[in-house]
Amino acid sequence: MNGEEQTNIQCPYCGETNTVFIDCSESEQEYIEDCQVCCRPIRFEVQITENEELKVSVFHENE
């Protein structure tokens, strides 16, 4: 899986849905991106499985 995938996540702080673009060039990654609504930092954990399934988990910054 290459390129970018668009997905929706729910902010762990305010609960609002955010549309994000995930860089699929790496099979595992972790990074922080601010919520588009409340601007608080969301920690993303991204995995691409062997079946090329995208899994995105989001957490509070210090979780």
C-alpha positions in Angstrom: 0.0 0.0 0.0 1.5 3.3 -1.1 0.4 6.9 -1.2 -2.2 8.4 1.1 -5.5 7.1 2.5 -8.3 9.2 3.8 -10.0 8.1 7.0 -12.1 9.5 9.7 -11.1 9.4 13.4 -12.8 10.6 16.5 -10.9 13.0 18.7 -10.2 11.5 22.1 -10.6 14.9 23.8 -13.7 16.6 22.2 -15.3 13.6 20.4 -15.6 15.3 17.1 -15.0 13.5 13.9 -11.8 14.5 11.9 -11.0 13.6 8.4 -7.3 12.8 8.1 -4.9 11.7 5.4 -2.6 8.8 6.4 0.8 8.3 4.7 0.8 4.7 3.8 4.5 4.5 2.7 5.5 2.9 6.1 3.8 -0.2 7.6 4.1 1.1 11.2 4.3 4.7 12.4 3.4 6.8 15.4 3.0 10.6 15.4 1.1 13.5 16.9 -1.3 15.7 15.0 -3.6 18.4 16.4 -7.4 18.0 16.4 -9.0 20.1 13.6 -11.7 21.2 16.1 -10.2 21.6 19.6 -6.5 21.9 18.6 -5.4 19.4 21.3 -2.6 16.9 20.4 -3.8 13.5 19.2 -1.3 10.6 19.2 -1.8 8.4 16.2 -0.6 4.8 15.9 -0.9 3.5 12.3 -0.3 0.0 11.1 -0.7 -1.6 7.7 -1.3 -5.4 8.0 0.1 -8.1 5.8 -3.3 -8.0 4.0 -2.8 -4.3 3.3 -5.5 -3.3 5.8 -5.1 0.1 7.4 -5.5 0.3 11.2 -5.5 3.7 12.8 -5.7 4.1 16.6 -5.9 7.5 18.4 -5.1 8.4 22.0 -4.6 11.3 24.3 -1.1 12.8 23.9 0.2 11.1 27.1 -1.7 7.8 26.9 
